[in-house]
Amino acid sequence: MDRTGQTAADSPEMAGRRETVLAHLVAAGYPRREPPILQPAAIFLDLAGEDIRGRLYLTSDAAGAEYCLRPEYTIPACRTYLASADAGRPASLSYLGPVFRFRQGAPSEFHQAGLESFGRTDREAADAEVMTLALEAAEQALARPLSVRIGDAGLFTRLLEALELPPVWLRRIRRGHALGQPIAKILDREDNASTADHSGVLAALAGADRNGARALVRDLLSIAGISSVGGRSANEIAERYLEQASAQAGGGVTAQKRATLENFLKISGDPDKASRALRKLAKDAKLDLSAALDGFESRLNFMAARGFDMSRLTFSAAFARNLDYYTGFVFEAFEDADAGRPIVGGGRYDRLMTTLGAGAEIPAVGAAIWCDRLLDKGGK
């Protein structure tokens, strides 16, 4: 804060950098659309779990409906798109404004800019466009280049499917991977067994899909007049029961499949070399990952065709962003390769639209720029 009481985040210099970011995105064909600041809280709680409740700024209306101040832009932007005449068709937008989320040791109101692309079926080209545009916008504001780390949640999901793991292990591994947990921790986790007999519920859930399990647990809790147990939502309780049901049924991961997972997650570095290593792993394990790897390589080609310096790009099979809705390409950009917090981040989230009420899956990819980090050396 300077002598006038003005912080770096709201200084004329920072405001100018924010406008530089937005102007670049608008000029690239992403018109500005600002979703409402007040959003239904249930959407964020359902997608992120009750753990996020302590970071939201909540309120309610006279009827008791719970709302929150906008904690991020992707979900509100999707809702804006789905409510528009463009819903289901290719469309794009950009945004710049405040978001509100509790952050220990940092302001809870901060600015975010970004862009979202909806409905494009040329997924790899759209991925490349969104990433490069977001980087160009941030780098114009910073006047220096960023280092980029990429991953591919879709490729990882395809590997899990090819390994033919039980559904509960698919969920457990995908969730642990999104949280950045090593595969050993995910696979070796011991559930704290309860002395209570839940065999009836476990039998009912055995083989159930995720939505069906959630509905059953919600109904059971509703009948009992319970909204949560030990701070866990109905969705989180359903996930726990599904895992226990699978364990009771004897589902697991063989030593060979475990080794394949471990070797996959070790692959990192130059994306082209990583692609060759991934193809070799798939061939050795007799797994068909060809379509996913073709898409991976096609995306790299589109990035190069846009003039992006590929030497700034590092791939990590273990990299994931801690949000459940990412389904494909993910990336984060830092001022230094070893920086702690990203300045830009984003990825593909094709299934989010159906969660928000769309009748069918709609391709979608986006990126966010943390404007308060545009002045922070190293994004720290």
Short mmCIF file of the C-alpha atoms (twelve columns), coordinates in Angstrom:
data_MODEL
# 
_entry.id   MODEL 
# 
loop_
_atom_site.group_PDB 
_atom_site.id 
_atom_site.type_symbol 
_atom_site.label_atom_id 
_atom_site.label_alt_id 
_atom_site.label_comp_id 
_atom_site.label_asym_id 
_atom_site.label_seq_id 
_atom_site.Cartn_x 
_atom_site.Cartn_y 
_atom_site.Cartn_z 
_atom_site.pdbx_PDB_model_num 
ATOM 1   C CA . MET A 1   0.000   0.000   0.000   1 
ATOM 2   C CA . ASP A 2   1.352   3.457   -0.901  1 
ATOM 3   C CA . ARG A 3   0.920   6.790   0.899   1 
ATOM 4   C CA . THR A 4   -2.499  7.318   -0.644  1 
ATOM 5   C CA . GLY A 5   -3.758  4.039   0.811   1 
ATOM 6   C CA . GLN A 6   -3.847  2.446   -2.616  1 
ATOM 7   C CA . THR A 7   -2.720  -1.164  -2.991  1 
ATOM 8   C CA . ALA A 8   -0.805  -2.539  -5.962  1 
ATOM 9   C CA . ALA A 9   -3.878  -4.559  -6.924  1 
ATOM 10  C CA . ASP A 10  -6.019  -1.429  -7.498  1 
ATOM 11  C CA . SER A 11  -3.309  0.955   -8.711  1 
ATOM 12  C CA . PRO A 12  -3.552  2.721   -12.104 1 
ATOM 13  C CA . GLU A 13  -0.741  0.462   -13.329 1 
ATOM 14  C CA . MET A 14  -2.659  -2.686  -12.416 1 
ATOM 15  C CA . ALA A 15  -5.883  -1.328  -13.902 1 
ATOM 16  C CA . GLY A 16  -3.994  -0.649  -17.114 1 
ATOM 17  C CA . ARG A 17  -2.624  -4.181  -17.208 1 
ATOM 18  C CA . ARG A 18  -6.099  -5.622  -16.697 1 
ATOM 19  C CA . GLU A 19  -7.433  -3.563  -19.594 1 
ATOM 20  C CA . THR A 20  -4.520  -4.713  -21.770 1 
ATOM 21  C CA . VAL A 21  -5.506  -8.327  -21.091 1 
ATOM 22  C CA . LEU A 22  -9.174  -7.731  -21.873 1 
ATOM 23  C CA . ALA A 23  -8.474  -5.727  -25.024 1 
ATOM 24  C CA . HIS A 24  -6.368  -8.543  -26.458 1 
ATOM 25  C CA . LEU A 25  -9.093  -11.125 -25.848 1 
ATOM 26  C CA . VAL A 26  -11.872 -8.946  -27.287 1 
ATOM 27  C CA . ALA A 27  -9.785  -8.134  -30.367 1 
ATOM 28  C CA . ALA A 28  -9.265  -11.887 -30.912 1 
ATOM 29  C CA . GLY A 29  -13.026 -12.440 -31.233 1 
ATOM 30  C CA . TYR A 30  -14.020 -13.098 -27.624 1 
ATOM 31  C CA . PRO A 31  -16.614 -10.402 -26.747 1 
ATOM 32  C CA . ARG A 32  -16.917 -9.375  -23.120 1 
ATOM 33  C CA . ARG A 33  -19.815 -10.918 -21.198 1 
ATOM 34  C CA . GLU A 34  -20.104 -10.395 -17.453 1 
ATOM 35  C CA . PRO A 35  -22.126 -13.010 -15.511 1 
ATOM 36  C CA . PRO A 36  -23.972 -11.844 -12.360 1 
ATOM 37  C CA . ILE A 37  -21.879 -11.508 -9.214  1 
ATOM 38  C CA . LEU A 38  -24.587 -13.253 -7.157  1 
ATOM 39  C CA . GLN A 39  -24.697 -16.985 -7.964  1 
ATOM 40  C CA . PRO A 40  -26.629 -20.026 -6.604  1 
ATOM 41  C CA . ALA A 41  -24.364 -21.552 -3.953  1 
ATOM 42  C CA . ALA A 42  -25.590 -25.114 -4.528  1 
ATOM 43  C CA . ILE A 43  -23.829 -25.347 -7.900  1 
ATOM 44  C CA . PHE A 44  -20.412 -24.744 -6.370  1 
ATOM 45  C CA . LEU A 45  -21.108 -26.941 -3.338  1 
ATOM 46  C CA . ASP A 46  -22.256 -29.840 -5.546  1 
ATOM 47  C CA . LEU A 47  -19.207 -29.632 -7.791  1 
ATOM 48  C CA . ALA A 48  -16.531 -28.890 -5.190  1 
ATOM 49  C CA . GLY A 49  -18.052 -30.437 -2.065  1 
ATOM 50  C CA . GLU A 50  -18.799 -28.932 1.317   1 
ATOM 51  C CA . ASP A 51  -15.094 -28.195 1.824   1 
ATOM 52  C CA . ILE A 52  -15.469 -25.099 -0.323  1 
ATOM 53  C CA . ARG A 53  -18.217 -23.687 1.915   1 
ATOM 54  C CA . GLY A 54  -15.669 -22.057 4.238   1 
ATOM 55  C CA . ARG A 55  -14.173 -20.147 1.294   1 
ATOM 56  C CA . LEU A 56  -17.460 -18.850 -0.132  1 
ATOM 57  C CA . TYR A 57  -19.197 -15.607 0.834   1 
ATOM 58  C CA . LEU A 58  -22.745 -16.787 1.400   1 
ATOM 59  C CA . THR A 59  -26.130 -15.143 1.768   1 
ATOM 60  C CA . SER A 60  -29.776 -16.213 1.407   1 
ATOM 61  C CA . ASP A 61  -33.006 -14.673 0.187   1 
ATOM 62  C CA . ALA A 62  -36.328 -14.355 2.000   1 
ATOM 63  C CA . ALA A 63  -37.357 -17.824 0.837   1 
ATOM 64  C CA . GLY A 64  -34.186 -19.385 2.282   1 
ATOM 65  C CA . ALA A 65  -32.445 -20.026 -1.057  1 
ATOM 66  C CA . GLU A 66  -28.670 -19.884 -0.602  1 
ATOM 67  C CA . TYR A 67  -26.487 -17.699 -2.818  1 
ATOM 68  C CA . CYS A 68  -22.814 -16.787 -2.924  1 
ATOM 69  C CA . LEU A 69  -20.674 -14.038 -4.351  1 
ATOM 70  C CA . ARG A 70  -19.056 -15.235 -7.568  1 
ATOM 71  C CA . PRO A 71  -15.994 -17.302 -6.464  1 
ATOM 72  C CA . GLU A 72  -14.706 -17.860 -10.022 1 
ATOM 73  C CA . TYR A 73  -15.844 -17.270 -13.602 1 
ATOM 74  C CA . THR A 74  -16.056 -20.610 -15.423 1 
ATOM 75  C CA . ILE A 75  -19.318 -21.888 -13.948 1 
ATOM 76  C CA . PRO A 76  -21.068 -18.464 -14.120 1 
ATOM 77  C CA . ALA A 77  -19.854 -18.058 -17.730 1 
ATOM 78  C CA . CYS A 78  -21.282 -21.476 -18.613 1 
ATOM 79  C CA . ARG A 79  -24.626 -20.543 -17.055 1 
ATOM 80  C CA . THR A 80  -24.646 -17.300 -19.058 1 
ATOM 81  C CA . TYR A 81  -23.984 -19.246 -22.267 1 
ATOM 82  C CA . LEU A 82  -26.652 -21.872 -21.529 1 
ATOM 83  C CA . ALA A 83  -29.212 -19.129 -20.874 1 
ATOM 84  C CA . SER A 84  -28.424 -17.406 -24.183 1 
ATOM 85  C CA . ALA A 85  -29.729 -17.952 -27.702 1 
ATOM 86  C CA . ASP A 86  -26.317 -19.422 -28.578 1 
ATOM 87  C CA . ALA A 87  -26.701 -22.431 -26.276 1 
ATOM 88  C CA . GLY A 88  -25.623 -25.580 -28.113 1 
ATOM 89  C CA . ARG A 89  -23.913 -23.620 -30.888 1 
ATOM 90  C CA . PRO A 90  -20.306 -22.412 -31.161 1 
ATOM 91  C CA . ALA A 91  -19.821 -19.229 -29.159 1 
ATOM 92  C CA . SER A 92  -17.087 -17.504 -27.218 1 
ATOM 93  C CA . LEU A 93  -16.750 -14.842 -24.556 1 
ATOM 94  C CA . SER A 94  -14.241 -13.033 -22.374 1 
ATOM 95  C CA . TYR A 95  -14.578 -11.417 -18.966 1 
ATOM 96  C CA . LEU A 96  -12.833 -9.190  -16.475 1 
ATOM 97  C CA . GLY A 97  -14.064 -8.461  -12.999 1 
ATOM 98  C CA . PRO A 98  -13.925 -9.239  -9.296  1 
ATOM 99  C CA . VAL A 99  -14.299 -12.683 -7.764  1 
ATOM 100 C CA . PHE A 100 -14.749 -13.394 -4.067  1 
ATOM 101 C CA . ARG A 101 -13.124 -16.305 -2.274  1 
ATOM 102 C CA . PHE A 102 -11.425 -16.549 1.109   1 
ATOM 103 C CA . ARG A 103 -7.648  -16.845 0.712   1 
ATOM 104 C CA . GLN A 104 -5.424  -17.149 3.756   1 
ATOM 105 C CA . GLY A 105 -3.001  -14.239 3.840   1 
ATOM 106 C CA . ALA A 106 -4.338  -12.651 0.637   1 
ATOM 107 C CA . PRO A 107 -7.277  -10.394 -0.283  1 
ATOM 108 C CA . SER A 108 -10.565 -12.245 -0.618  1 
ATOM 109 C CA . GLU A 109 -11.736 -9.960  -3.414  1 
ATOM 110 C CA . PHE A 110 -9.514  -10.033 -6.471  1 
ATOM 111 C CA . HIS A 111 -9.787  -9.587  -10.228 1 
ATOM 112 C CA . GLN A 112 -9.872  -12.375 -12.762 1 
ATOM 113 C CA . ALA A 113 -9.825  -12.130 -16.530 1 
ATOM 114 C CA . GLY A 114 -10.299 -14.949 -18.981 1 
ATOM 115 C CA . LEU A 115 -11.961 -16.475 -21.990 1 
ATOM 116 C CA . GLU A 116 -14.248 -19.426 -22.703 1 
ATOM 117 C CA . SER A 117 -14.996 -21.229 -25.966 1 
ATOM 118 C CA . PHE A 118 -18.200 -23.281 -26.284 1 
ATOM 119 C CA . GLY A 119 -19.543 -25.714 -28.856 1 
ATOM 120 C CA . ARG A 120 -16.498 -26.171 -31.103 1 
ATOM 121 C CA . THR A 121 -16.048 -29.748 -32.292 1 
ATOM 122 C CA . ASP A 122 -12.465 -29.109 -33.466 1 
ATOM 123 C CA . ARG A 123 -11.349 -29.649 -29.890 1 
ATOM 124 C CA . GLU A 124 -7.578  -29.683 -30.354 1 
ATOM 125 C CA . ALA A 125 -7.615  -26.464 -32.404 1 
ATOM 126 C CA . ALA A 126 -9.829  -24.793 -29.798 1 
ATOM 127 C CA . ASP A 127 -7.509  -25.941 -26.982 1 
ATOM 128 C CA . ALA A 128 -4.507  -24.446 -28.772 1 
ATOM 129 C CA . GLU A 129 -6.324  -21.182 -29.493 1 
ATOM 130 C CA . VAL A 130 -7.540  -20.638 -25.937 1 
ATOM 131 C CA . MET A 131 -4.158  -21.410 -24.373 1 
ATOM 132 C CA . THR A 132 -2.128  -19.249 -26.747 1 
ATOM 133 C CA . LEU A 133 -4.558  -16.307 -26.566 1 
ATOM 134 C CA . ALA A 134 -4.572  -16.374 -22.758 1 
ATOM 135 C CA . LEU A 135 -0.773  -16.470 -22.697 1 
ATOM 136 C CA . GLU A 136 -0.477  -13.658 -25.231 1 
ATOM 137 C CA . ALA A 137 -2.836  -11.481 -23.192 1 
ATOM 138 C CA . ALA A 138 -1.012  -12.086 -19.908 1 
ATOM 139 C CA . GLU A 139 2.420   -11.658 -21.486 1 
ATOM 140 C CA . GLN A 140 1.433   -8.354  -23.056 1 
ATOM 141 C CA . ALA A 141 0.470   -7.107  -19.603 1 
ATOM 142 C CA . LEU A 142 3.641   -8.487  -18.000 1 
ATOM 143 C CA . ALA A 143 5.968   -7.612  -20.890 1 
ATOM 144 C CA . ARG A 144 7.812   -10.898 -20.362 1 
ATOM 145 C CA . PRO A 145 7.230   -14.561 -21.332 1 
ATOM 146 C CA . LEU A 146 5.764   -17.344 -19.214 1 
ATOM 147 C CA . SER A 147 6.714   -20.999 -18.845 1 
ATOM 148 C CA . VAL A 148 3.887   -23.462 -19.460 1 
ATOM 149 C CA . ARG A 149 3.118   -26.879 -18.001 1 
ATOM 150 C CA . ILE A 150 0.508   -29.052 -19.707 1 
ATOM 151 C CA . GLY A 151 -1.301  -32.260 -18.860 1 
ATOM 152 C CA . ASP A 152 -4.150  -34.284 -20.293 1 
ATOM 153 C CA . ALA A 153 -6.971  -35.490 -18.054 1 
ATOM 154 C CA . GLY A 154 -8.634  -37.132 -21.055 1 
ATOM 155 C CA . LEU A 155 -5.554  -39.197 -21.858 1 
ATOM 156 C CA . PHE A 156 -5.329  -40.302 -18.232 1 
ATOM 157 C CA . THR A 157 -9.017  -41.243 -18.202 1 
ATOM 158 C CA . ARG A 158 -8.543  -43.256 -21.410 1 
ATOM 159 C CA . LEU A 159 -5.668  -45.129 -19.757 1 
ATOM 160 C CA . LEU A 160 -7.865  -45.981 -16.768 1 
ATOM 161 C CA . GLU A 161 -10.646 -47.199 -19.060 1 
ATOM 162 C CA . ALA A 162 -8.201  -49.296 -21.104 1 
ATOM 163 C CA . LEU A 163 -6.985  -50.902 -17.878 1 
ATOM 164 C CA . GLU A 164 -10.624 -51.956 -17.238 1 
ATOM 165 C CA . LEU A 165 -10.592 -50.905 -13.606 1 
ATOM 166 C CA . PRO A 166 -13.753 -51.178 -11.502 1 
ATOM 167 C CA . PRO A 167 -15.836 -47.949 -11.540 1 
ATOM 168 C CA . VAL A 168 -15.043 -47.107 -7.931  1 
ATOM 169 C CA . TRP A 169 -11.317 -47.318 -8.633  1 
ATOM 170 C CA . LEU A 170 -11.789 -45.076 -11.641 1 
ATOM 171 C CA . ARG A 171 -13.393 -42.469 -9.383  1 
ATOM 172 C CA . ARG A 172 -10.871 -42.879 -6.590  1 
ATOM 173 C CA . ILE A 173 -7.823  -42.652 -8.860  1 
ATOM 174 C CA . ARG A 174 -9.185  -39.749 -10.909 1 
ATOM 175 C CA . ARG A 175 -10.036 -37.795 -7.764  1 
ATOM 176 C CA . GLY A 176 -6.685  -38.511 -6.135  1 
ATOM 177 C CA . HIS A 177 -4.899  -37.569 -9.342  1 
ATOM 178 C CA . ALA A 178 -6.806  -34.244 -9.477  1 
ATOM 179 C CA . LEU A 179 -5.646  -33.555 -5.928  1 
ATOM 180 C CA . GLY A 180 -2.038  -34.200 -6.926  1 
ATOM 181 C CA . GLN A 181 -1.704  -37.335 -4.811  1 
ATOM 182 C CA . PRO A 182 0.927   -39.933 -5.789  1 
ATOM 183 C CA . ILE A 183 -0.527  -43.162 -7.118  1 
ATOM 184 C CA . ALA A 184 0.903   -45.125 -4.179  1 
ATOM 185 C CA . LYS A 185 -1.073  -42.999 -1.722  1 
ATOM 186 C CA . ILE A 186 -4.250  -43.425 -3.758  1 
ATOM 187 C CA . LEU A 187 -3.964  -47.187 -4.126  1 
ATOM 188 C CA . ASP A 188 -2.685  -47.918 -0.627  1 
ATOM 189 C CA . ARG A 189 -5.193  -45.753 1.212   1 
ATOM 190 C CA . GLU A 190 -6.868  -47.639 4.034   1 
ATOM 191 C CA . ASP A 191 -10.436 -46.721 4.781   1 
ATOM 192 C CA . ASN A 192 -11.284 -46.334 8.427   1 
ATOM 193 C CA . ALA A 193 -13.759 -49.151 8.853   1 
ATOM 194 C CA . SER A 194 -16.823 -48.528 10.933  1 
ATOM 195 C CA . THR A 195 -18.128 -51.047 13.418  1 
ATOM 196 C CA . ALA A 196 -21.664 -50.373 12.183  1 
ATOM 197 C CA . ASP A 197 -23.241 -52.847 9.787   1 
ATOM 198 C CA . HIS A 198 -23.901 -51.057 6.492   1 
ATOM 199 C CA . SER A 199 -24.251 -54.244 4.457   1 
ATOM 200 C CA . GLY A 200 -27.773 -53.358 3.283   1 
ATOM 201 C CA . VAL A 201 -26.739 -49.986 1.893   1 
ATOM 202 C CA . LEU A 202 -23.528 -51.400 0.415   1 
ATOM 203 C CA . ALA A 203 -25.461 -54.165 -1.344  1 
ATOM 204 C CA . ALA A 204 -27.881 -51.585 -2.801  1 
ATOM 205 C CA . LEU A 205 -24.984 -49.467 -4.061  1 
ATOM 206 C CA . ALA A 206 -22.927 -52.315 -5.508  1 
ATOM 207 C CA . GLY A 207 -22.644 -51.640 -9.232  1 
ATOM 208 C CA . ALA A 208 -24.595 -48.381 -9.009  1 
ATOM 209 C CA . ASP A 209 -23.511 -45.426 -11.100 1 
ATOM 210 C CA . ARG A 210 -22.443 -42.181 -9.464  1 
ATOM 211 C CA . ASN A 211 -25.702 -40.284 -10.047 1 
ATOM 212 C CA . GLY A 212 -27.815 -43.196 -8.868  1 
ATOM 213 C CA . ALA A 213 -25.729 -43.573 -5.707  1 
ATOM 214 C CA . ARG A 214 -25.999 -39.887 -4.943  1 
ATOM 215 C CA . ALA A 215 -29.771 -39.966 -5.401  1 
ATOM 216 C CA . LEU A 216 -30.130 -42.962 -3.101  1 
ATOM 217 C CA . VAL A 217 -28.007 -41.427 -0.331  1 
ATOM 218 C CA . ARG A 218 -29.826 -38.086 -0.638  1 
ATOM 219 C CA . ASP A 219 -33.152 -39.882 -0.282  1 
ATOM 220 C CA . LEU A 220 -31.964 -41.829 2.756   1 
ATOM 221 C CA . LEU A 221 -30.638 -38.697 4.460   1 
ATOM 222 C CA . SER A 222 -33.768 -36.745 3.572   1 
ATOM 223 C CA . ILE A 223 -36.001 -39.434 5.082   1 
ATOM 224 C CA . ALA A 224 -33.921 -39.254 8.253   1 
ATOM 225 C CA . GLY A 225 -34.038 -35.442 8.251   1 
ATOM 226 C CA . ILE A 226 -30.238 -35.137 7.912   1 
ATOM 227 C CA . SER A 227 -28.508 -32.626 5.606   1 
ATOM 228 C CA . SER A 228 -24.914 -33.680 6.304   1 
ATOM 229 C CA . VAL A 229 -22.888 -36.032 8.489   1 
ATOM 230 C CA . GLY A 230 -19.643 -34.893 10.085  1 
ATOM 231 C CA . GLY A 231 -19.478 -31.980 7.647   1 
ATOM 232 C CA . ARG A 232 -19.781 -34.284 4.627   1 
ATOM 233 C CA . SER A 233 -22.406 -33.659 1.981   1 
ATOM 234 C CA . ALA A 234 -24.699 -36.347 0.585   1 
ATOM 235 C CA . ASN A 235 -22.489 -36.530 -2.515  1 
ATOM 236 C CA . GLU A 236 -19.355 -37.119 -0.445  1 
ATOM 237 C CA . ILE A 237 -21.116 -39.770 1.647   1 
ATOM 238 C CA . ALA A 238 -22.259 -41.479 -1.563  1 
ATOM 239 C CA . GLU A 239 -18.672 -41.577 -2.844  1 
ATOM 240 C CA . ARG A 240 -17.535 -43.144 0.432   1 
ATOM 241 C CA . TYR A 241 -20.234 -45.797 0.309   1 
ATOM 242 C CA . LEU A 242 -19.414 -46.582 -3.327  1 
ATOM 243 C CA . GLU A 243 -15.785 -47.180 -2.415  1 
ATOM 244 C CA . GLN A 244 -16.772 -49.448 0.475   1 
ATOM 245 C CA . ALA A 245 -19.214 -51.343 -1.757  1 
ATOM 246 C CA . SER A 246 -16.459 -51.971 -4.302  1 
ATOM 247 C CA . ALA A 247 -14.022 -53.096 -1.624  1 
ATOM 248 C CA . GLN A 248 -16.637 -55.462 -0.219  1 
ATOM 249 C CA . ALA A 249 -17.106 -56.902 -3.712  1 
ATOM 250 C CA . GLY A 250 -13.394 -57.601 -3.959  1 
ATOM 251 C CA . GLY A 251 -12.548 -55.043 -6.673  1 
ATOM 252 C CA . GLY A 252 -8.944  -53.912 -6.853  1 
ATOM 253 C CA . VAL A 253 -5.895  -53.067 -8.947  1 
ATOM 254 C CA . THR A 254 -3.472  -55.834 -9.959  1 
ATOM 255 C CA . ALA A 255 0.295   -55.441 -9.618  1 
ATOM 256 C CA . GLN A 256 0.656   -55.252 -13.406 1 
ATOM 257 C CA . LYS A 257 -1.952  -52.523 -13.755 1 
ATOM 258 C CA . ARG A 258 -0.416  -50.653 -10.849 1 
ATOM 259 C CA . ALA A 259 2.997   -50.736 -12.552 1 
ATOM 260 C CA . THR A 260 1.457   -49.395 -15.765 1 
ATOM 261 C CA . LEU A 261 -0.133  -46.515 -13.855 1 
ATOM 262 C CA . GLU A 262 3.113   -45.707 -12.063 1 
ATOM 263 C CA . ASN A 263 5.138   -45.764 -15.293 1 
ATOM 264 C CA . PHE A 264 2.558   -43.591 -17.075 1 
ATOM 265 C CA . LEU A 265 2.642   -40.927 -14.363 1 
ATOM 266 C CA . LYS A 266 6.453   -40.766 -14.470 1 
ATOM 267 C CA . ILE A 267 6.468   -39.548 -18.076 1 
ATOM 268 C CA . SER A 268 7.321   -35.848 -18.359 1 
ATOM 269 C CA . GLY A 269 9.442   -33.292 -20.190 1 
ATOM 270 C CA . ASP A 270 9.500   -32.341 -23.872 1 
ATOM 271 C CA . PRO A 271 5.974   -33.022 -25.240 1 
ATOM 272 C CA . ASP A 272 7.163   -34.725 -28.439 1 
ATOM 273 C CA . LYS A 273 9.478   -37.066 -26.528 1 
ATOM 274 C CA . ALA A 274 6.720   -37.660 -23.988 1 
ATOM 275 C CA . SER A 275 4.324   -38.637 -26.785 1 
ATOM 276 C CA . ARG A 276 6.764   -41.245 -28.042 1 
ATOM 277 C CA . ALA A 277 7.216   -42.584 -24.507 1 
ATOM 278 C CA . LEU A 278 3.445   -42.784 -24.038 1 
ATOM 279 C CA . ARG A 279 3.011   -44.720 -27.297 1 
ATOM 280 C CA . LYS A 280 5.726   -47.154 -26.249 1 
ATOM 281 C CA . LEU A 281 4.101   -47.664 -22.837 1 
ATOM 282 C CA . ALA A 282 0.727   -48.330 -24.492 1 
ATOM 283 C CA . LYS A 283 2.277   -50.807 -26.937 1 
ATOM 284 C CA . ASP A 284 4.178   -52.657 -24.197 1 
ATOM 285 C CA . ALA A 285 1.054   -52.867 -22.013 1 
ATOM 286 C CA . LYS A 286 -1.132  -53.841 -25.022 1 
ATOM 287 C CA . LEU A 287 -3.465  -50.884 -24.435 1 
ATOM 288 C CA . ASP A 288 -5.211  -48.935 -27.179 1 
ATOM 289 C CA . LEU A 289 -4.498  -45.257 -26.495 1 
ATOM 290 C CA . SER A 290 -4.045  -44.350 -30.168 1 
ATOM 291 C CA . ALA A 291 -7.039  -42.000 -30.525 1 
ATOM 292 C CA . ALA A 292 -6.157  -40.079 -27.355 1 
ATOM 293 C CA . LEU A 293 -2.497  -39.823 -28.371 1 
ATOM 294 C CA . ASP A 294 -3.442  -38.729 -31.897 1 
ATOM 295 C CA . GLY A 295 -5.424  -35.901 -30.293 1 
ATOM 296 C CA . PHE A 296 -2.504  -35.049 -28.006 1 
ATOM 297 C CA . GLU A 297 -0.150  -34.724 -30.977 1 
ATOM 298 C CA . SER A 298 -2.698  -32.841 -33.072 1 
ATOM 299 C CA . ARG A 299 -3.037  -30.252 -30.291 1 
ATOM 300 C CA . LEU A 300 0.735   -29.737 -30.254 1 
ATOM 301 C CA . ASN A 301 0.684   -29.228 -34.013 1 
ATOM 302 C CA . PHE A 302 -2.034  -26.573 -33.716 1 
ATOM 303 C CA . MET A 303 0.005   -24.762 -31.047 1 
ATOM 304 C CA . ALA A 304 3.072   -24.757 -33.273 1 
ATOM 305 C CA . ALA A 305 0.978   -23.562 -36.238 1 
ATOM 306 C CA . ARG A 306 -0.114  -20.553 -34.160 1 
ATOM 307 C CA . GLY A 307 3.535   -19.576 -33.774 1 
ATOM 308 C CA . PHE A 308 3.876   -20.650 -30.159 1 
ATOM 309 C CA . ASP A 309 7.458   -21.289 -29.002 1 
ATOM 310 C CA . MET A 310 7.200   -24.989 -28.149 1 
ATOM 311 C CA . SER A 311 10.461  -24.897 -26.172 1 
ATOM 312 C CA . ARG A 312 8.504   -23.105 -23.420 1 
ATOM 313 C CA . LEU A 313 6.190   -26.096 -23.037 1 
ATOM 314 C CA . THR A 314 6.668   -28.951 -20.556 1 
ATOM 315 C CA . PHE A 315 4.389   -31.992 -20.338 1 
ATOM 316 C CA . SER A 316 3.728   -33.935 -17.151 1 
ATOM 317 C CA . ALA A 317 1.487   -36.999 -17.104 1 
ATOM 318 C CA . ALA A 318 1.118   -36.505 -13.345 1 
ATOM 319 C CA . PHE A 319 -0.085  -32.911 -13.685 1 
ATOM 320 C CA . ALA A 320 -3.752  -32.197 -13.042 1 
ATOM 321 C CA . ARG A 321 -5.748  -29.174 -11.930 1 
ATOM 322 C CA . ASN A 322 -7.717  -29.554 -8.696  1 
ATOM 323 C CA . LEU A 323 -11.192 -29.285 -10.175 1 
ATOM 324 C CA . ASP A 324 -13.379 -32.276 -10.931 1 
ATOM 325 C CA . TYR A 325 -14.873 -30.849 -14.095 1 
ATOM 326 C CA . TYR A 326 -11.745 -30.976 -16.277 1 
ATOM 327 C CA . THR A 327 -12.055 -33.733 -18.885 1 
ATOM 328 C CA . GLY A 328 -9.139  -33.160 -21.265 1 
ATOM 329 C CA . PHE A 329 -6.246  -30.797 -21.914 1 
ATOM 330 C CA . VAL A 330 -5.119  -28.769 -18.878 1 
ATOM 331 C CA . PHE A 331 -2.402  -26.167 -18.486 1 
ATOM 332 C CA . GLU A 332 -0.872  -23.634 -16.105 1 
ATOM 333 C CA . ALA A 333 1.622   -20.854 -16.851 1 
ATOM 334 C CA . PHE A 334 4.230   -19.390 -14.533 1 
ATOM 335 C CA . GLU A 335 6.694   -16.542 -14.759 1 
ATOM 336 C CA . ASP A 336 9.440   -18.937 -13.651 1 
ATOM 337 C CA . ALA A 337 9.474   -22.684 -14.240 1 
ATOM 338 C CA . ASP A 338 9.656   -23.330 -10.476 1 
ATOM 339 C CA . ALA A 339 7.130   -20.659 -9.421  1 
ATOM 340 C CA . GLY A 340 4.592   -21.622 -6.792  1 
ATOM 341 C CA . ARG A 341 1.348   -20.118 -8.103  1 
ATOM 342 C CA . PRO A 342 0.189   -19.938 -11.736 1 
ATOM 343 C CA . ILE A 343 -0.589  -16.641 -13.440 1 
ATOM 344 C CA . VAL A 344 -2.717  -18.351 -16.109 1 
ATOM 345 C CA . GLY A 345 -4.549  -21.663 -15.938 1 
ATOM 346 C CA . GLY A 346 -7.252  -23.507 -17.778 1 
ATOM 347 C CA . GLY A 347 -8.353  -26.524 -19.743 1 
ATOM 348 C CA . ARG A 348 -11.162 -28.520 -21.321 1 
ATOM 349 C CA . TYR A 349 -14.377 -29.328 -19.416 1 
ATOM 350 C CA . ASP A 350 -16.796 -30.970 -21.874 1 
ATOM 351 C CA . ARG A 351 -19.045 -32.636 -19.277 1 
ATOM 352 C CA . LEU A 352 -19.674 -29.562 -17.132 1 
ATOM 353 C CA . MET A 353 -22.546 -28.358 -19.305 1 
ATOM 354 C CA . THR A 354 -24.717 -31.399 -18.625 1 
ATOM 355 C CA . THR A 355 -24.062 -30.972 -14.900 1 
ATOM 356 C CA . LEU A 356 -25.375 -27.415 -15.260 1 
ATOM 357 C CA . GLY A 357 -28.529 -28.550 -17.056 1 
ATOM 358 C CA . ALA A 358 -27.688 -28.969 -20.754 1 
ATOM 359 C CA . GLY A 359 -29.525 -31.834 -22.431 1 
ATOM 360 C CA . ALA A 360 -26.369 -33.101 -24.118 1 
ATOM 361 C CA . GLU A 361 -22.610 -32.741 -23.748 1 
ATOM 362 C CA . ILE A 362 -21.247 -29.488 -25.196 1 
ATOM 363 C CA . PRO A 363 -17.523 -29.115 -25.951 1 
ATOM 364 C CA . ALA A 364 -15.985 -26.336 -23.855 1 
ATOM 365 C CA . VAL A 365 -12.519 -25.021 -23.036 1 
ATOM 366 C CA . GLY A 366 -11.391 -21.928 -21.181 1 
ATOM 367 C CA . ALA A 367 -8.635  -20.142 -19.327 1 
ATOM 368 C CA . ALA A 368 -8.398  -17.730 -16.402 1 
ATOM 369 C CA . ILE A 369 -5.802  -15.049 -15.687 1 
ATOM 370 C CA . TRP A 370 -5.174  -14.065 -12.061 1 
ATOM 371 C CA . CYS A 371 -4.772  -10.318 -12.470 1 
ATOM 372 C CA . ASP A 372 -3.424  -9.725  -8.966  1 
ATOM 373 C CA . ARG A 373 -0.387  -11.815 -9.940  1 
ATOM 374 C CA . LEU A 374 0.482   -9.708  -12.969 1 
ATOM 375 C CA . LEU A 375 2.608   -7.496  -10.706 1 
ATOM 376 C CA . ASP A 376 3.962   -10.244 -8.467  1 
ATOM 377 C CA . LYS A 377 7.476   -11.293 -9.389  1 
ATOM 378 C CA . GLY A 378 7.325   -15.037 -10.023 1 
ATOM 379 C CA . GLY A 379 3.594   -15.101 -9.268  1 
ATOM 380 C CA . LYS A 380 4.364   -15.530 -5.568  1 
# 
